[in-house]
Amino acid sequence: MAEAERPTLEELGEIAVLARIFPRLPAADAALLGPGDDAALLAAPDGRFVVTTDMLVHGPDFRWEFSTAEDLGWKAAATNLSDVAAMGARPTALVVALAAPRSTPAAVLESFADGLRLACAELAPGCGVVGGDLSTSDVFTVAITAFGDLEGRAAVRRSGARPGDAVAVAGELGVAARGLRLLFEHGRDAAVRRDAHAVGRQLRPVPPIALGTVAADAGATAMMDLSDGLVLDARRLAQASGVDLELDPLDDDALRGGEDHSLLATFPAGAPLPEGFRRIGTVTPGTGRVLVGGDEFGELGGWDPYEQWDGRLS
């Protein structure tokens, strides 16, 4: 953490810290009552809402040696916004819970709030923070719950892919994984010099949030956020739908790398793909397998924190 060392969370206390954070948070258009009461109150014109949650924990999910607090705020927002978009909904609000060591400078939380605001403004205008909680912990931990409005649409689930559908993706594949590899091999400054774009996409992903509703309106039969890797996530969609996905040959980063938070979707055979999506394969009858170039892809790759985190914090 590069932020100033004083004052710390312990020195200020929760009320003073919140007073510093609230003015930096993005407002939500859907909020009838925002932060400051026991709970927020959101408008739900559709009568339904999409809800999702995700955590970022120092160690398995991010490292201070690579990320600034603003990076972390951006990424925490983006990863949740992408899950809402993958259901064919428009993100409307975030609830943020954060636990940090007492010695954490208050400036860290201010920068984190700035990252939330910047991500919402760029990726999902009108979405904002409507509440949350602060606590203390030896391990810096962020948990965000995101809400979305279907605006009258049917939710696009993972289970709707049908044989003959086109498999398509919106966004990048394998770029964030390349950035992460460079960070571990060279450290932040040297990694940025080698490939600033890839490192940027790892630290501040730019998922195609607006294309979630576009895909739903274009008749997407199934859709999901690519957080853990194309092949790993594609198998989840294939298993949910009871089909096989036959993907075109792609490089290893594109197949195995996670954290791009692109959108994987299937569309009816012969239907034009909406702008922003590109075809990468076909849905075939099957039992939940992923094939690449005609052969079953046995090693899924992707990210599983229980199997792959080495326990290191730096």
N, C-alpha and C positions, 0 to 999 in steps of 0.2 A: 504494500500500500504506500503510495507516494504522497498521500494527503498529509496536511499539517498534523502534528502530534497533539495539539491542544485546541480546544478543550476536548476531553474524552466523554464517552457516554456516561461513565460513572460520575464524572465531575458535574455534568449538566443535569442528569436525571431525565426520566421519561417525558415529563410534561414539556420541558424546555427543548428536548430533542424533537418532539413532534411539532412544536411551534416553528422549528427551523425547516422541517420537512414539508409540512402541508402546503406552503406557498409554491413549492417546486413541483408538486404532483400534477399530472394532467387531469382536467375535469372531464367527466363523462356526460355526453349529451343525454343518455338514458336515465341519469340519476335524478330522482325526485327529491332525494335526501342523500347527501354525500357524507364524507368523513366528519366525525365529531359526536355522533350519537351512539346508541348501543348497537345499532345496525343501520345499514344503508337501505334505501328504498328505490327500486328500479322500475321503470315503466316496462311493460311486456305487451306491446300492442298485438303481437301474434297469439298471445295466450299460452305460448310455450317458450322455453329458452334452452339453449345449449350451455352446459357447464363442464369444465375440465379443470384439472389441477396438476401442477408439476413442481418438483423441488430442484434446487441447486445447492449442493453441499460442498464446502471447501474440501478438496482432496479428490474425490471421485468425479466431481462435475466441473470444477474450475480450480485454478491455481492463481494466487495473488502474484506470483512471479511472472505470470503472463497477462493477467487481466487487470484493468483499472476498475474502480467501483462503478464508473459510468458504463464501461463495457458490460459489467455484470448486470446492471439495471436494464440495459438494452436487451441482453440475451435472455434474461428472465421474462421480460415481456414478450419477446419474439417467439420463444418456444411455446408459450401458451396461446398466443394469437393464432399460431399456425394450426394448433389442434382444433380451435373453433372453426377456422376456415375450412378444414378438412371435412367438416360435417355439412358444408354448404351454407354456413351462417356468417353473419356480419358481427365481428367482435364489438361488444358494447361497454364492458366494464371489467375491472380487475380488482381483486381483493388481495392484499400483500401482507404476509406474515414474515417477520425477519427476526432471527436470533443472532446476536453478535457478542463477542467478548467485551467485558466492561471497559477494557483499555482501548477499545476501538475509537479513533478520533471521530467526532461528530461529523467532520467534513466528509468522511467516507459515506455516511448515510445520505448526506446532501447530494453527493455526486451520484450515488445509486439512484436517488429520486430523479435527478436530471436525466439519467439513462432511460428510466421508465418513460419520462415525458417525451424525450426525443424519439424513442421507438414507436410510441403510440402516434405521435404526430406524423411520422413518415409512413408507417406501415398500416395503421388503422385509425385515420382521423375520426374524431368523435368518441373514441374509446378512451376511458380514463380510469383513475384509481378512485374507488368509492369507500374504501375502508381497509382495515387490516389489524395488525398487532405487532408489538415489539416485545422482545424478551432477551434474556442473556444466555449465553452458551459458550463453552470453550471452542466450539466449532462454528464458524460463520455459516448460517443456513438460511436459505430463502425458500418460501413456499408461496406460490401464487395460484389463486383460483380465478379463472376467466369465464365470462358469460358472453353469450352470443344470441342474436336475434335471427330466426329463420325467415322472417318476413313473408310468411305464408307458404314457403317451400316445404317439401318433404325433406327430412334429413337424409343426407347421402351417407350410407353405412358402408362398412367393409364387406358386407355379405351379399352384395347385389350383382357381382360380376357374373356374366353369362358367356358360354362358349360362343366364339365368333366376335366378341367385343374387342375393340382396340385397346391396348395398354399404352398409356401416355403419361408424360411427366411435365410439370411446369417448374422451372427453376433449375439450379445447378446440381450436378451429381459428382461427388468425390472431392469437391474443392475444399470444404471445411476439413475433411480428413487430411488432405495434403498440408493444410495450414497447421493442423495439430502436430503432425509429424515433424514439420520444420521447427515448431516451437520447442519440442522436446529435444531435437537434435542440436539446435543452435541457440536457443534463448530468444527472447522477444525481439531485441534490436536487430540481431543478425538475420532472424527469420523474416522480418519485415523487409530488409534489404534484398533478400533472395526472392520473395514473392509476397508483396504487400497485399495483393488481392486475396490470396488464399488465407493468409493470416487474418485479414479483416473479416472474411466470411466465417472463420472459426470463432473469433471473439465477438463479432456483431453480425449474426446471420441475418439475411434479408429474404425471408420467405415471401412467396407471392400471395399475400393475404387476400388481395382483391379478387384473385382468380378462383377462390373457393366458391363464391356465389356465381361467378361466370360459368364454372364447370357445372354447378347444379342446374342453372338455367338452360345449359346446353344438353341436358339429359344424362349426365354422368350416372352410371349404374352403381359404381362403388368408388370410394376415395379414401385416402389416408395421408397423414403427415409422415414424411420420411425423416425420422429422427435417429434411428438406430442403424441405418444402412439399407440400400435398395433391396438386396436379396433377402435379408432378414425380414424387413417389413413387407416385401412382396409375398413372402411365404405366409405371413399372417393374413394378408388379404385373400390369398388363394385358399387357405384353410377355412377361413370364415365363409367363403363363397362356395366351397366344395368343387373347385376347379383347379386346373393347372395354369400357370402363367409361363408362356414361352417368350423370353426376352432376347433381343438382339445382342450380339457380342459387344461388350463394352470393356473399358480398361478396369484394372483391379480396384483402383480407388473408387470409381463410379459404382461398382458392384458391391463393395464391402464397406465403404466409408460412410459414417453417419454424420449427423448434425448439420446437414445442409438445410433441413426443414423445407424441402421442396414438396410438391403435391403429386402423389401417385394416384392416377384415376383410370377408370375404364369407361369407354363410350360405346354405344351401339354400333354394330358392324355397318360400315358404309356411311355413317353420319360424319359430317365435317367436324374436325376438331376445333374447339374454340381457340381464338388467337392467344398465344402464350403457351400452349401445350404442343408437344411434339411426340410422335408415335415412337415407342421403343419395343413393341411386342404385340402379342395376341393372346387372348384367353382361349384355352382349349379344354375339352372334357378331361376330368382328372380327379385327383384325390388330395389336392393341396400342395403340389410340388411346384418348384421353380426350375425351369430349364433355361439354359443359356446356350445359344447356338445349337439347339437340339439335344443337348446333354443335361442331365439333372445336375444342378449345382449343389454339391454335397456340403461343402464348407461354407457356412452362411456368413461368417465374418460379423461385422456390426459390433454393437456395444452392449455388454451385459455387465453392470457394475459388480454383481456378486461374483462373477468369474474373473473379471479382467482388472479390477482396481488392485494395484500393488500395495496399497496401504500407505503410500507416501503422501505427504502434504506439500512437498516442494521438490 
